[in-house]
Amino acid sequence: MEVAESLKFIAAAIMIGFGSVGTALGFGILGGKLLESSARQPEIAPMLQAKMFLIAGLLDAVPMIGVGIAMYLIFAA
């Protein structure tokens, strides 16, 4: 029984860690592409920034869902 408990914690940590790394990479790529496209066409920068914030909100939901599943795994399962 001890091994199963510790494996739950390891699985939860891996879920949260991979979600965080993926989100960090996504934000880096998103910000880089925003700067690149704003430098190419400065007149559409406000429109691109609005879309970037929408995508950033959706991208930020990924680790939150991972944390929710990890908490369920730790406390309910």
PDB file with SEQRES, HELIX, SHEET and CRYST1 records, atoms N, CA, C and O in Angstrom:
SEQRES   1 A   77  MET GLU VAL ALA GLU SER LEU LYS PHE ILE ALA ALA ALA          
SEQRES   2 A   77  ILE MET ILE GLY PHE GLY SER VAL GLY THR ALA LEU GLY          
SEQRES   3 A   77  PHE GLY ILE LEU GLY GLY LYS LEU LEU GLU SER SER ALA          
SEQRES   4 A   77  ARG GLN PRO GLU ILE ALA PRO MET LEU GLN ALA LYS MET          
SEQRES   5 A   77  PHE LEU ILE ALA GLY LEU LEU ASP ALA VAL PRO MET ILE          
SEQRES   6 A   77  GLY VAL GLY ILE ALA MET TYR LEU ILE PHE ALA ALA              
HELIX    1 AA1 GLU A    2  ARG A   40  1                                  39    
HELIX    2 AA2 PRO A   42  ILE A   44  5                                   3    
HELIX    3 AA3 ALA A   45  PHE A   75  1                                  31    
CRYST1    1.000    1.000    1.000  90.00  90.00  90.00 P 1           1          
ATOM      1  N   MET A   1       0.811  -1.190   0.000  1.00  0.00           N  
ATOM      2  CA  MET A   1       0.000   0.000   0.000  1.00  0.00           C  
ATOM      3  C   MET A   1       0.862   1.266   0.000  1.00  0.00           C  
ATOM      4  O   MET A   1       0.452   2.281  -0.564  1.00  0.00           O  
ATOM      5  N   GLU A   2       2.015   1.228   0.603  1.00  0.00           N  
ATOM      6  CA  GLU A   2       2.905   2.396   0.652  1.00  0.00           C  
ATOM      7  C   GLU A   2       3.401   2.773  -0.734  1.00  0.00           C  
ATOM      8  O   GLU A   2       3.518   3.957  -1.051  1.00  0.00           O  
ATOM      9  N   VAL A   3       3.693   1.782  -1.561  1.00  0.00           N  
ATOM     10  CA  VAL A   3       4.222   2.056  -2.895  1.00  0.00           C  
ATOM     11  C   VAL A   3       3.159   2.729  -3.751  1.00  0.00           C  
ATOM     12  O   VAL A   3       3.471   3.648  -4.509  1.00  0.00           O  
ATOM     13  N   ALA A   4       1.914   2.291  -3.643  1.00  0.00           N  
ATOM     14  CA  ALA A   4       0.839   2.891  -4.434  1.00  0.00           C  
ATOM     15  C   ALA A   4       0.618   4.347  -4.041  1.00  0.00           C  
ATOM     16  O   ALA A   4       0.354   5.192  -4.897  1.00  0.00           O  
ATOM     17  N   GLU A   5       0.725   4.637  -2.761  1.00  0.00           N  
ATOM     18  CA  GLU A   5       0.571   6.020  -2.309  1.00  0.00           C  
ATOM     19  C   GLU A   5       1.687   6.905  -2.858  1.00  0.00           C  
ATOM     20  O   GLU A   5       1.430   8.010  -3.336  1.00  0.00           O  
ATOM     21  N   SER A   6       2.906   6.424  -2.791  1.00  0.00           N  
ATOM     22  CA  SER A   6       4.015   7.246  -3.276  1.00  0.00           C  
ATOM     23  C   SER A   6       3.960   7.403  -4.791  1.00  0.00           C  
ATOM     24  O   SER A   6       4.359   8.446  -5.309  1.00  0.00           O  
ATOM     25  N   LEU A   7       3.484   6.408  -5.507  1.00  0.00           N  
ATOM     26  CA  LEU A   7       3.366   6.518  -6.958  1.00  0.00           C  
ATOM     27  C   LEU A   7       2.315   7.552  -7.355  1.00  0.00           C  
ATOM     28  O   LEU A   7       2.443   8.198  -8.395  1.00  0.00           O  
ATOM     29  N   LYS A   8       1.272   7.713  -6.530  1.00  0.00           N  
ATOM     30  CA  LYS A   8       0.283   8.752  -6.804  1.00  0.00           C  
ATOM     31  C   LYS A   8       0.913  10.130  -6.728  1.00  0.00           C  
ATOM     32  O   LYS A   8       0.632  10.993  -7.559  1.00  0.00           O  
ATOM     33  N   PHE A   9       1.769  10.339  -5.727  1.00  0.00           N  
ATOM     34  CA  PHE A   9       2.420  11.633  -5.584  1.00  0.00           C  
ATOM     35  C   PHE A   9       3.402  11.893  -6.724  1.00  0.00           C  
ATOM     36  O   PHE A   9       3.512  13.016  -7.216  1.00  0.00           O  
ATOM     37  N   ILE A  10       4.101  10.866  -7.133  1.00  0.00           N  
ATOM     38  CA  ILE A  10       5.036  11.013  -8.250  1.00  0.00           C  
ATOM     39  C   ILE A  10       4.278  11.303  -9.541  1.00  0.00           C  
ATOM     40  O   ILE A  10       4.705  12.143 -10.332  1.00  0.00           O  
ATOM     41  N   ALA A  11       3.165  10.620  -9.759  1.00  0.00           N  
ATOM     42  CA  ALA A  11       2.363  10.857 -10.959  1.00  0.00           C  
ATOM     43  C   ALA A  11       1.800  12.276 -10.969  1.00  0.00           C  
ATOM     44  O   ALA A  11       1.778  12.935 -12.008  1.00  0.00           O  
ATOM     45  N   ALA A  12       1.348  12.739  -9.810  1.00  0.00           N  
ATOM     46  CA  ALA A  12       0.816  14.106  -9.722  1.00  0.00           C  
ATOM     47  C   ALA A  12       1.922  15.128  -9.993  1.00  0.00           C  
ATOM     48  O   ALA A  12       1.689  16.123 -10.680  1.00  0.00           O  
ATOM     49  N   ALA A  13       3.102  14.894  -9.467  1.00  0.00           N  
ATOM     50  CA  ALA A  13       4.215  15.816  -9.695  1.00  0.00           C  
ATOM     51  C   ALA A  13       4.617  15.846 -11.166  1.00  0.00           C  
ATOM     52  O   ALA A  13       4.924  16.910 -11.704  1.00  0.00           O  
ATOM     53  N   ILE A  14       4.615  14.702 -11.811  1.00  0.00           N  
ATOM     54  CA  ILE A  14       4.949  14.643 -13.235  1.00  0.00           C  
ATOM     55  C   ILE A  14       3.896  15.375 -14.062  1.00  0.00           C  
ATOM     56  O   ILE A  14       4.232  16.091 -15.005  1.00  0.00           O  
ATOM     57  N   MET A  15       2.626  15.198 -13.712  1.00  0.00           N  
ATOM     58  CA  MET A  15       1.556  15.881 -14.443  1.00  0.00           C  
ATOM     59  C   MET A  15       1.691  17.397 -14.331  1.00  0.00           C  
ATOM     60  O   MET A  15       1.582  18.110 -15.329  1.00  0.00           O  
ATOM     61  N   ILE A  16       1.925  17.880 -13.129  1.00  0.00           N  
ATOM     62  CA  ILE A  16       2.053  19.318 -12.921  1.00  0.00           C  
ATOM     63  C   ILE A  16       3.322  19.839 -13.596  1.00  0.00           C  
ATOM     64  O   ILE A  16       3.311  20.908 -14.204  1.00  0.00           O  
ATOM     65  N   GLY A  17       4.400  19.091 -13.489  1.00  0.00           N  
ATOM     66  CA  GLY A  17       5.663  19.525 -14.086  1.00  0.00           C  
ATOM     67  C   GLY A  17       5.608  19.608 -15.597  1.00  0.00           C  
ATOM     68  O   GLY A  17       6.048  20.599 -16.179  1.00  0.00           O  
ATOM     69  N   PHE A  18       5.076  18.586 -16.239  1.00  0.00           N  
ATOM     70  CA  PHE A  18       4.993  18.612 -17.700  1.00  0.00           C  
ATOM     71  C   PHE A  18       4.027  19.691 -18.182  1.00  0.00           C  
ATOM     72  O   PHE A  18       4.267  20.331 -19.206  1.00  0.00           O  
ATOM     73  N   GLY A  19       2.939  19.892 -17.446  1.00  0.00           N  
ATOM     74  CA  GLY A  19       2.013  20.968 -17.809  1.00  0.00           C  
ATOM     75  C   GLY A  19       2.670  22.325 -17.710  1.00  0.00           C  
ATOM     76  O   GLY A  19       2.444  23.191 -18.555  1.00  0.00           O  
ATOM     77  N   SER A  20       3.481  22.518 -16.684  1.00  0.00           N  
ATOM     78  CA  SER A  20       4.177  23.800 -16.510  1.00  0.00           C  
ATOM     79  C   SER A  20       5.232  24.023 -17.585  1.00  0.00           C  
ATOM     80  O   SER A  20       5.360  25.126 -18.116  1.00  0.00           O  
ATOM     81  N   VAL A  21       5.977  22.987 -17.903  1.00  0.00           N  
ATOM     82  CA  VAL A  21       7.011  23.116 -18.939  1.00  0.00           C  
ATOM     83  C   VAL A  21       6.369  23.392 -20.296  1.00  0.00           C  
ATOM     84  O   VAL A  21       6.850  24.239 -21.049  1.00  0.00           O  
ATOM     85  N   GLY A  22       5.305  22.693 -20.605  1.00  0.00           N  
ATOM     86  CA  GLY A  22       4.614  22.916 -21.877  1.00  0.00           C  
ATOM     87  C   GLY A  22       4.038  24.314 -21.979  1.00  0.00           C  
ATOM     88  O   GLY A  22       4.100  24.942 -23.036  1.00  0.00           O  
ATOM     89  N   THR A  23       3.476  24.803 -20.879  1.00  0.00           N  
ATOM     90  CA  THR A  23       2.931  26.152 -20.881  1.00  0.00           C  
ATOM     91  C   THR A  23       4.030  27.195 -21.023  1.00  0.00           C  
ATOM     92  O   THR A  23       3.853  28.191 -21.726  1.00  0.00           O  
ATOM     93  N   ALA A  24       5.153  26.978 -20.367  1.00  0.00           N  
ATOM     94  CA  ALA A  24       6.267  27.921 -20.473  1.00  0.00           C  
ATOM     95  C   ALA A  24       6.790  27.973 -21.907  1.00  0.00           C  
ATOM     96  O   ALA A  24       7.067  29.053 -22.429  1.00  0.00           O  
ATOM     97  N   LEU A  25       6.923  26.840 -22.529  1.00  0.00           N  
ATOM     98  CA  LEU A  25       7.356  26.816 -23.937  1.00  0.00           C  
ATOM     99  C   LEU A  25       6.328  27.499 -24.838  1.00  0.00           C  
ATOM    100  O   LEU A  25       6.684  28.244 -25.751  1.00  0.00           O  
ATOM    101  N   GLY A  26       5.069  27.238 -24.572  1.00  0.00           N  
ATOM    102  CA  GLY A  26       4.009  27.864 -25.367  1.00  0.00           C  
ATOM    103  C   GLY A  26       4.008  29.371 -25.240  1.00  0.00           C  
ATOM    104  O   GLY A  26       3.857  30.074 -26.239  1.00  0.00           O  
ATOM    105  N   PHE A  27       4.173  29.884 -24.022  1.00  0.00           N  
ATOM    106  CA  PHE A  27       4.215  31.328 -23.827  1.00  0.00           C  
ATOM    107  C   PHE A  27       5.448  31.931 -24.496  1.00  0.00           C  
ATOM    108  O   PHE A  27       5.373  33.026 -25.054  1.00  0.00           O  
ATOM    109  N   GLY A  28       6.563  31.241 -24.446  1.00  0.00           N  
ATOM    110  CA  GLY A  28       7.762  31.741 -25.100  1.00  0.00           C  
ATOM    111  C   GLY A  28       7.595  31.841 -26.599  1.00  0.00           C  
ATOM    112  O   GLY A  28       7.963  32.847 -27.205  1.00  0.00           O  
ATOM    113  N   ILE A  29       7.045  30.809 -27.196  1.00  0.00           N  
ATOM    114  CA  ILE A  29       6.818  30.816 -28.641  1.00  0.00           C  
ATOM    115  C   ILE A  29       5.784  31.867 -29.016  1.00  0.00           C  
ATOM    116  O   ILE A  29       5.945  32.583 -30.004  1.00  0.00           O  
ATOM    117  N   LEU A  30       4.715  31.957 -28.219  1.00  0.00           N  
ATOM    118  CA  LEU A  30       3.657  32.924 -28.499  1.00  0.00           C  
ATOM    119  C   LEU A  30       4.180  34.358 -28.425  1.00  0.00           C  
ATOM    120  O   LEU A  30       3.887  35.175 -29.298  1.00  0.00           O  
ATOM    121  N   GLY A  31       4.950  34.659 -27.387  1.00  0.00           N  
ATOM    122  CA  GLY A  31       5.505  36.004 -27.263  1.00  0.00           C  
ATOM    123  C   GLY A  31       6.495  36.323 -28.362  1.00  0.00           C  
ATOM    124  O   GLY A  31       6.513  37.440 -28.880  1.00  0.00           O  
ATOM    125  N   GLY A  32       7.317  35.357 -28.720  1.00  0.00           N  
ATOM    126  CA  GLY A  32       8.277  35.567 -29.798  1.00  0.00           C  
ATOM    127  C   GLY A  32       7.608  35.826 -31.130  1.00  0.00           C  
ATOM    128  O   GLY A  32       8.026  36.708 -31.881  1.00  0.00           O  
ATOM    129  N   LYS A  33       6.578  35.066 -31.424  1.00  0.00           N  
ATOM    130  CA  LYS A  33       5.865  35.265 -32.688  1.00  0.00           C  
ATOM    131  C   LYS A  33       5.110  36.589 -32.696  1.00  0.00           C  
ATOM    132  O   LYS A  33       4.982  37.225 -33.742  1.00  0.00           O  
ATOM    133  N   LEU A  34       4.602  37.011 -31.520  1.00  0.00           N  
ATOM    134  CA  LEU A  34       3.934  38.312 -31.453  1.00  0.00           C  
ATOM    135  C   LEU A  34       4.923  39.431 -31.757  1.00  0.00           C  
ATOM    136  O   LEU A  34       4.620  40.327 -32.544  1.00  0.00           O  
ATOM    137  N   LEU A  35       6.088  39.387 -31.147  1.00  0.00           N  
ATOM    138  CA  LEU A  35       7.089  40.418 -31.403  1.00  0.00           C  
ATOM    139  C   LEU A  35       7.551  40.406 -32.859  1.00  0.00           C  
ATOM    140  O   LEU A  35       7.751  41.455 -33.472  1.00  0.00           O  
ATOM    141  N   GLU A  36       7.715  39.210 -33.393  1.00  0.00           N  
ATOM    142  CA  GLU A  36       8.161  39.089 -34.789  1.00  0.00           C  
ATOM    143  C   GLU A  36       7.131  39.667 -35.751  1.00  0.00           C  
ATOM    144  O   GLU A  36       7.480  40.421 -36.660  1.00  0.00           O  
ATOM    145  N   SER A  37       5.871  39.317 -35.553  1.00  0.00           N  
ATOM    146  CA  SER A  37       4.845  39.805 -36.476  1.00  0.00           C  
ATOM    147  C   SER A  37       4.535  41.281 -36.243  1.00  0.00           C  
ATOM    148  O   SER A  37       4.158  41.978 -37.185  1.00  0.00           O  
ATOM    149  N   SER A  38       4.685  41.778 -35.012  1.00  0.00           N  
ATOM    150  CA  SER A  38       4.497  43.210 -34.767  1.00  0.00           C  
ATOM    151  C   SER A  38       5.621  44.028 -35.394  1.00  0.00           C  
ATOM    152  O   SER A  38       5.396  45.159 -35.824  1.00  0.00           O  
ATOM    153  N   ALA A  39       6.805  43.479 -35.450  1.00  0.00           N  
ATOM    154  CA  ALA A  39       7.909  44.181 -36.089  1.00  0.00           C  
ATOM    155  C   ALA A  39       7.734  44.223 -37.604  1.00  0.00           C  
ATOM    156  O   ALA A  39       8.146  45.182 -38.257  1.00  0.00           O  
ATOM    157  N   ARG A  40       7.126  43.188 -38.153  1.00  0.00           N  
ATOM    158  CA  ARG A  40       6.931  43.162 -39.604  1.00  0.00           C  
ATOM    159  C   ARG A  40       5.809  44.090 -40.047  1.00  0.00           C  
ATOM    160  O   ARG A  40       5.933  44.809 -41.038  1.00  0.00           O  
ATOM    161  N   GLN A  41       4.694  44.061 -39.286  1.00  0.00           N  
ATOM    162  CA  GLN A  41       3.537  44.889 -39.630  1.00  0.00           C  
ATOM    163  C   GLN A  41       3.053  45.617 -38.374  1.00  0.00           C  
ATOM    164  O   GLN A  41       2.153  45.130 -37.690  1.00  0.00           O  
ATOM    165  N   PRO A  42       3.624  46.752 -38.070  1.00  0.00           N  
ATOM    166  CA  PRO A  42       3.263  47.462 -36.835  1.00  0.00           C  
ATOM    167  C   PRO A  42       1.815  47.943 -36.799  1.00  0.00           C  
ATOM    168  O   PRO A  42       1.265  48.160 -35.719  1.00  0.00           O  
ATOM    169  N   GLU A  43       1.199  48.111 -37.951  1.00  0.00           N  
ATOM    170  CA  GLU A  43      -0.173  48.624 -37.962  1.00  0.00           C  
ATOM    171  C   GLU A  43      -1.190  47.617 -37.437  1.00  0.00           C  
ATOM    172  O   GLU A  43      -2.276  48.020 -37.020  1.00  0.00           O  
ATOM    173  N   ILE A  44      -0.883  46.343 -37.441  1.00  0.00           N  
ATOM    174  CA  ILE A  44      -1.827  45.353 -36.917  1.00  0.00           C  
ATOM    175  C   ILE A  44      -1.424  44.852 -35.526  1.00  0.00           C  
ATOM    176  O   ILE A  44      -1.955  43.848 -35.052  1.00  0.00           O  
ATOM    177  N   ALA A  45      -0.495  45.543 -34.877  1.00  0.00           N  
ATOM    178  CA  ALA A  45      -0.028  45.119 -33.558  1.00  0.00           C  
ATOM    179  C   ALA A  45      -1.147  45.073 -32.503  1.00  0.00           C  
ATOM    180  O   ALA A  45      -1.178  44.125 -31.719  1.00  0.00           O  
ATOM    181  N   PRO A  46      -2.071  46.055 -32.444  1.00  0.00           N  
ATOM    182  CA  PRO A  46      -3.145  45.953 -31.432  1.00  0.00           C  
ATOM    183  C   PRO A  46      -4.052  44.735 -31.630  1.00  0.00           C  
ATOM    184  O   PRO A  46      -4.459  44.091 -30.663  1.00  0.00           O  
ATOM    185  N   MET A  47      -4.359  44.431 -32.884  1.00  0.00           N  
ATOM    186  CA  MET A  47      -5.182  43.258 -33.152  1.00  0.00           C  
ATOM    187  C   MET A  47      -4.449  41.972 -32.747  1.00  0.00           C  
ATOM    188  O   MET A  47      -5.041  41.063 -32.165  1.00  0.00           O  
ATOM    189  N   LEU A  48      -3.163  41.914 -33.062  1.00  0.00           N  
ATOM    190  CA  LEU A  48      -2.369  40.742 -32.695  1.00  0.00           C  
ATOM    191  C   LEU A  48      -2.249  40.606 -31.182  1.00  0.00           C  
ATOM    192  O   LEU A  48      -2.262  39.495 -30.652  1.00  0.00           O  
ATOM    193  N   GLN A  49      -2.131  41.734 -30.489  1.00  0.00           N  
ATOM    194  CA  GLN A  49      -2.006  41.689 -29.036  1.00  0.00           C  
ATOM    195  C   GLN A  49      -3.295  41.177 -28.407  1.00  0.00           C  
ATOM    196  O   GLN A  49      -3.244  40.406 -27.449  1.00  0.00           O  
ATOM    197  N   ALA A  50      -4.446  41.589 -28.924  1.00  0.00           N  
ATOM    198  CA  ALA A  50      -5.724  41.108 -28.396  1.00  0.00           C  
ATOM    199  C   ALA A  50      -5.847  39.597 -28.592  1.00  0.00           C  
ATOM    200  O   ALA A  50      -6.289  38.877 -27.697  1.00  0.00           O  
ATOM    201  N   LYS A  51      -5.454  39.138 -29.759  1.00  0.00           N  
ATOM    202  CA  LYS A  51      -5.519  37.698 -30.026  1.00  0.00           C  
ATOM    203  C   LYS A  51      -4.513  36.936 -29.164  1.00  0.00           C  
ATOM    204  O   LYS A  51      -4.773  35.810 -28.739  1.00  0.00           O  
ATOM    205  N   MET A  52      -3.358  37.564 -28.909  1.00  0.00           N  
ATOM    206  CA  MET A  52      -2.354  36.910 -28.075  1.00  0.00           C  
ATOM    207  C   MET A  52      -2.882  36.713 -26.655  1.00  0.00           C  
ATOM    208  O   MET A  52      -2.666  35.663 -26.050  1.00  0.00           O  
ATOM    209  N   PHE A  53      -3.576  37.725 -26.124  1.00  0.00           N  
ATOM    210  CA  PHE A  53      -4.115  37.589 -24.777  1.00  0.00           C  
ATOM    211  C   PHE A  53      -5.198  36.516 -24.708  1.00  0.00           C  
ATOM    212  O   PHE A  53      -5.314  35.820 -23.699  1.00  0.00           O  
ATOM    213  N   LEU A  54      -5.987  36.376 -25.761  1.00  0.00           N  
ATOM    214  CA  LEU A  54      -6.994  35.312 -25.800  1.00  0.00           C  
ATOM    215  C   LEU A  54      -6.323  33.940 -25.798  1.00  0.00           C  
ATOM    216  O   LEU A  54      -6.723  33.055 -25.042  1.00  0.00           O  
ATOM    217  N   ILE A  55      -5.325  33.763 -26.623  1.00  0.00           N  
ATOM    218  CA  ILE A  55      -4.608  32.490 -26.685  1.00  0.00           C  
ATOM    219  C   ILE A  55      -3.854  32.234 -25.387  1.00  0.00           C  
ATOM    220  O   ILE A  55      -3.760  31.089 -24.945  1.00  0.00           O  
ATOM    221  N   ALA A  56      -3.313  33.291 -24.767  1.00  0.00           N  
ATOM    222  CA  ALA A  56      -2.605  33.129 -23.497  1.00  0.00           C  
ATOM    223  C   ALA A  56      -3.550  32.634 -22.407  1.00  0.00           C  
ATOM    224  O   ALA A  56      -3.159  31.819 -21.572  1.00  0.00           O  
ATOM    225  N   GLY A  57      -4.773  33.113 -22.409  1.00  0.00           N  
ATOM    226  CA  GLY A  57      -5.756  32.624 -21.442  1.00  0.00           C  
ATOM    227  C   GLY A  57      -6.090  31.157 -21.656  1.00  0.00           C  
ATOM    228  O   GLY A  57      -6.215  30.392 -20.701  1.00  0.00           O  
ATOM    229  N   LEU A  58      -6.232  30.776 -22.908  1.00  0.00           N  
ATOM    230  CA  LEU A  58      -6.501  29.363 -23.194  1.00  0.00           C  
ATOM    231  C   LEU A  58      -5.289  28.496 -22.869  1.00  0.00           C  
ATOM    232  O   LEU A  58      -5.429  27.375 -22.380  1.00  0.00           O  
ATOM    233  N   LEU A  59      -4.119  29.016 -23.141  1.00  0.00           N  
ATOM    234  CA  LEU A  59      -2.888  28.287 -22.859  1.00  0.00           C  
ATOM    235  C   LEU A  59      -2.667  28.129 -21.360  1.00  0.00           C  
ATOM    236  O   LEU A  59      -2.101  27.133 -20.908  1.00  0.00           O  
ATOM    237  N   ASP A  60      -3.111  29.104 -20.604  1.00  0.00           N  
ATOM    238  CA  ASP A  60      -2.953  29.063 -19.155  1.00  0.00           C  
ATOM    239  C   ASP A  60      -3.909  28.051 -18.513  1.00  0.00           C  
ATOM    240  O   ASP A  60      -3.699  27.642 -17.371  1.00  0.00           O  
ATOM    241  N   ALA A  61      -4.933  27.653 -19.227  1.00  0.00           N  
ATOM    242  CA  ALA A  61      -5.884  26.691 -18.679  1.00  0.00           C  
ATOM    243  C   ALA A  61      -5.306  25.283 -18.605  1.00  0.00           C  
ATOM    244  O   ALA A  61      -5.762  24.468 -17.803  1.00  0.00           O  
ATOM    245  N   VAL A  62      -4.312  24.990 -19.430  1.00  0.00           N  
ATOM    246  CA  VAL A  62      -3.745  23.641 -19.482  1.00  0.00           C  
ATOM    247  C   VAL A  62      -3.129  23.219 -18.140  1.00  0.00           C  
ATOM    248  O   VAL A  62      -3.466  22.143 -17.648  1.00  0.00           O  
ATOM    249  N   PRO A  63      -2.245  24.015 -17.529  1.00  0.00           N  
ATOM    250  CA  PRO A  63      -1.703  23.567 -16.243  1.00  0.00           C  
ATOM    251  C   PRO A  63      -2.737  23.588 -15.123  1.00  0.00           C  
ATOM    252  O   PRO A  63      -2.630  22.820 -14.167  1.00  0.00           O  
ATOM    253  N   MET A  64      -3.745  24.466 -15.234  1.00  0.00           N  
ATOM    254  CA  MET A  64      -4.792  24.478 -14.208  1.00  0.00           C  
ATOM    255  C   MET A  64      -5.595  23.183 -14.236  1.00  0.00           C  
ATOM    256  O   MET A  64      -5.952  22.643 -13.189  1.00  0.00           O  
ATOM    257  N   ILE A  65      -5.872  22.695 -15.420  1.00  0.00           N  
ATOM    258  CA  ILE A  65      -6.564  21.415 -15.541  1.00  0.00           C  
ATOM    259  C   ILE A  65      -5.674  20.299 -15.015  1.00  0.00           C  
ATOM    260  O   ILE A  65      -6.156  19.389 -14.340  1.00  0.00           O  
ATOM    261  N   GLY A  66      -4.387  20.359 -15.314  1.00  0.00           N  
ATOM    262  CA  GLY A  66      -3.448  19.361 -14.797  1.00  0.00           C  
ATOM    263  C   GLY A  66      -3.382  19.367 -13.282  1.00  0.00           C  
ATOM    264  O   GLY A  66      -3.323  18.307 -12.659  1.00  0.00           O  
ATOM    265  N   VAL A  67      -3.390  20.557 -12.681  1.00  0.00           N  
ATOM    266  CA  VAL A  67      -3.383  20.648 -11.216  1.00  0.00           C  
ATOM    267  C   VAL A  67      -4.669  20.069 -10.652  1.00  0.00           C  
ATOM    268  O   VAL A  67      -4.645  19.375  -9.635  1.00  0.00           O  
ATOM    269  N   GLY A  68      -5.786  20.347 -11.298  1.00  0.00           N  
ATOM    270  CA  GLY A  68      -7.056  19.787 -10.830  1.00  0.00           C  
ATOM    271  C   GLY A  68      -7.081  18.278 -10.894  1.00  0.00           C  
ATOM    272  O   GLY A  68      -7.545  17.626  -9.958  1.00  0.00           O  
ATOM    273  N   ILE A  69      -6.592  17.714 -11.976  1.00  0.00           N  
ATOM    274  CA  ILE A  69      -6.541  16.255 -12.094  1.00  0.00           C  
ATOM    275  C   ILE A  69      -5.561  15.675 -11.090  1.00  0.00           C  
ATOM    276  O   ILE A  69      -5.820  14.621 -10.510  1.00  0.00           O  
ATOM    277  N   ALA A  70      -4.426  16.356 -10.874  1.00  0.00           N  
ATOM    278  CA  ALA A  70      -3.454  15.860  -9.904  1.00  0.00           C  
ATOM    279  C   ALA A  70      -4.021  15.894  -8.492  1.00  0.00           C  
ATOM    280  O   ALA A  70      -3.800  14.959  -7.722  1.00  0.00           O  
ATOM    281  N   MET A  71      -4.741  16.943  -8.138  1.00  0.00           N  
ATOM    282  CA  MET A  71      -5.361  17.014  -6.810  1.00  0.00           C  
ATOM    283  C   MET A  71      -6.425  15.928  -6.630  1.00  0.00           C  
ATOM    284  O   MET A  71      -6.560  15.341  -5.557  1.00  0.00           O  
ATOM    285  N   TYR A  72      -7.171  15.678  -7.702  1.00  0.00           N  
ATOM    286  CA  TYR A  72      -8.141  14.586  -7.643  1.00  0.00           C  
ATOM    287  C   TYR A  72      -7.442  13.257  -7.438  1.00  0.00           C  
ATOM    288  O   TYR A  72      -7.900  12.420  -6.658  1.00  0.00           O  
ATOM    289  N   LEU A  73      -6.332  13.061  -8.138  1.00  0.00           N  
ATOM    290  CA  LEU A  73      -5.578  11.818  -8.024  1.00  0.00           C  
ATOM    291  C   LEU A  73      -5.033  11.631  -6.619  1.00  0.00           C  
ATOM    292  O   LEU A  73      -5.036  10.523  -6.082  1.00  0.00           O  
ATOM    293  N   ILE A  74      -4.559  12.738  -6.020  1.00  0.00           N  
ATOM    294  CA  ILE A  74      -3.973  12.627  -4.679  1.00  0.00           C  
ATOM    295  C   ILE A  74      -5.041  12.414  -3.619  1.00  0.00           C  
ATOM    296  O   ILE A  74      -4.896  11.536  -2.768  1.00  0.00           O  
ATOM    297  N   PHE A  75      -6.105  13.195  -3.652  1.00  0.00           N  
ATOM    298  CA  PHE A  75      -7.039  13.207  -2.519  1.00  0.00           C  
ATOM    299  C   PHE A  75      -8.234  12.282  -2.675  1.00  0.00           C  
ATOM    300  O   PHE A  75      -8.768  11.803  -1.674  1.00  0.00           O  
ATOM    301  N   ALA A  76      -8.676  12.014  -3.916  1.00  0.00           N  
ATOM    302  CA  ALA A  76      -9.909  11.244  -4.083  1.00  0.00           C  
ATOM    303  C   ALA A  76      -9.651   9.793  -4.489  1.00  0.00           C  
ATOM    304  O   ALA A  76     -10.428   8.907  -4.135  1.00  0.00           O  
ATOM    305  N   ALA A  77      -8.594   9.548  -5.211  1.00  0.00           N  
ATOM    306  CA  ALA A  77      -8.371   8.182  -5.705  1.00  0.00           C  
ATOM    307  C   ALA A  77      -7.598   7.347  -4.697  1.00  0.00           C  
ATOM    308  O   ALA A  77      -7.324   6.173  -4.949  1.00  0.00           O  
TER     309      ALA A  77                                                      
END                                                                             
